[in-house]
Amino acid sequence: MTKKLILDLDTGIDDTLATAYALGSPEVELIGITGTYGNVLLDQGVRNALAVTDLFGHPEVKVYKGLPHASTRDSFEVQPVSAFIHGANGIGDVDIPDSNREPETESAVDFIIDAVKTYGKDLVYVPTGPMTNIAAALDKAPEIKDEIGGIVLMGGALTVCGNVSAWSEANISQDPDAANQLFRSGAPATMIGLDVTLQTLLTYKETQRWRDLGTPAGRFLADMTDYYIKAYETTSPHLGGCGLHDPLAVGVAVDPSLVTTLDINMQVDVEGPTRGRTIGDNERLNDPVKTMKVAVGVDVPRFLDEFMNRITGLAEA
């Protein structure tokens, strides 16, 4: 049976690239996108998800609205650095047509639960923003932790420093409490953090391949990603490209052998000055059952080759 995928996105630039990777991967079927906040406000992210799935020729992918802010807050505002990196509209300030579709009436949380009940071990859930939606689903139906096939999340940093503070990565920092709930739930989760995503870099050489296709999707991908690379030239000039954070999570959902992992039960600090830190859970350190894996190595050439082939093939159409 084809692996079923749910992407939980705050649809910015690398979320869009992750969507394209999923749509270009014949091993999986993208059964839905659940929206969240982070790179953009929830409504903007949902708008982007509908628009880009249309542009990529996949209007059958349904989009569900998730929770608009962190579990411990009552509102959310986009950080200036997020707007700088992803553009005011989240997709590099590139204009693409609005979809004529609307998001589904079912909530993202209920859709996640229903999908687990329907597909069980064949379902992989890939959150590439805050973990607020999956934490709410676990609150409502805690049994899904044992029924789901797997969770591959983009977030955290174990062996490297964070990108919003010395210890905290952006997605985790948006809702540390929700992330801690997921990490300590016992759900089978693989953390794709900055340890590996900052080793997978894209440059103008690759985006030129998309531009040379001469298709609307190719031009969009090139313009959007060039914006992202340019932002990285300011924020992380030492890297020499832009990090493929969210696409790597999708890559691992498709093919887990792309990364080497450490089996370790994890937690997220929710109190004190290190709030948002992803770290081993001392209370479960000696538990023989390890429910989490943390990616600590990545086959960069193979991932970049698969990334470019899959997305270029999608954009050629």
Protein Blocks (a to p, Z undefined) as FASTA:
>chain_A
ZZdddddddddfklmmmmmmmmmpmkbccfbdcddehjbcfklmmmmmmmmmmmnopakb
ccddddfbdfkbcbdcddfklmmmnojnonoopacdddfbdcdfbdfklmmmmmmmmnmm
mpccddfbdfklmmmmmmmmmmlmmmpgbdcdeedjfkbccfkbmkbcfklmmmmmlmmm
mmmnopacddddfklmmmmccdfklmmmmmmnopaklmmmmmmmmmmmmmmmmmmmmnop
acdfklmmmmmmmmmmlpccddddddddfehjkgoiacddfklmmpmbdfbdcdfbdcfk
lmmmmmmmmmmmmmmZZ
